[in-house]
Amino acid sequence: MARLSSTVAPGHWTNYDRGCHLTCECGDDIRKHMKLEDDSLKSLIKQSEIIYPEGSLVGALVSFPVGDGTAKYVVTSMRPLAMQHVPHGDSYRIPDAYIRGLRVEDIRKGLRFEKFWRDLANEKSNGRD
């Protein structure tokens, strides 16, 4: 049974409760804010891509389809399985009951699937068919 942290993943994210511009250095510059938020997500993706699905999953970025986007979470602990929300973009979330039902093996399957498609895309972009 997984747990959801009460804090969000580290990074530059919009604070929908108070408004980003009250809590961050981007001021009123939306382009600067979007770049900082995208850089934060890229950092999490880069960290996640080096995680081998059979080892520790701490730091893995996990995505779930929601509406017209994805809900993103970072694994923060293996025992007990715990995750932090990544409030990127529209800040989609999955229901708490869904999170509580997740198992480590579910996360591993998702990471294997993402790795398969990432490797396939890399082969195609390198000219190997």
N, C-alpha and C positions, 0 to 999 in steps of 0.2 A: 504494500500500500504506500503510495507516494504522498508526500506532503508539499504544500506550497508555502514558500517563504513569504513573510509579510513585507519584505523589501523587494525592490526591483533589481534586476541585474545592473552591475556597474556600467555607466555610460552616460552619454548626453541624451536624455529623453525628454519629451514634452511632459510637463506635469499638468494633466488635464484637470486636476482639482483646483489648482491655484493659477494656472497659466504659466507657460514656460518663461515668459519675459520677466517674471518677478523673481525667478530663482536661478537664472543662468547668465553667462557672460555674453550671450548673443544679442541682448537688447531687443530692439525692434527689427533687426535684420533677419528676415525669414530665410534668405538664401544661406546666410552663415549658420543659422540653426539647422537647416536641412543637411548641410554639409557635415556639421558636427555629429548629427544623429546618424547619418549614413556611415561616417568614419567609425562610430562606435559599433555599428552592426558589422561592418567589414572586419573589425578587430575580433569580434566574437566568432565570426565565420572562420577566420584564419586559425584561431585557437582551436576551434572544433574540428577542422579538417585534419589535424595531426593526431587526433584521438583514434586509436585502433579500437573498433567495436568490441573486441573480446577482452580488453583490459578495463581499467578504471574509466568510468564515463564522466567523471567530474570535469566540468568545463565544456561538455558537449552541448551544442545548440540543437534543440529539437523543435520541429515545426509541425503544426496540425492545421489542416485546411479549415477555414472558417469564412463564411460569406464569400466575398470576392478577394480574399487574401489569405493570410496565415496568422495563427497565434504562435508566438515564439517563446521558448523557455530555455533556460540554461540549467543543466544538472549541477547541483552544488554539493550533493552528498550521495553516497551509494547505500549506506546503511545508517539510518533508514533512507530510502530514496527520497530526495528532496530537490525541488526546482525553484528557480526564481523567474518571474515574468520579465520578458523583454518588451517594453512598451514602445516598439518601433512603429512608425507610420500611424495607422488607425488604432493601434494598441489593442488588437483583437485578443480575446481570451477564450479558453475553453471552459466548460462548466467544472466547478470544483469536484463534482462527483466523478467526472472523467479522470481528473488528475489522481484522485484517491484510488481509482481502479488500475492505474498504471503499474506495471512491473518492470524490473530491470530488463527482462528479456524483450519486452515491447520496445523499449528504447534502443536496444541492440539491433532489433529487426529494422527499425526506422533508419538507423545510422548505416546499416549494411545497404539498404535500398538507396539511400542518398549517395553513398560512396560508389555504388554500381553505376548510377546515372552520371555522376561527376566524372568517373573514369571513362565512360563511354563517350561523353562529350569531349573530353580531352583527346581521346584517340581520333575522333572525327576532326577536331580542329587542327590536329597535327598531320592530317592528310592520310591517316591509316583508316581503311574501310574494312 
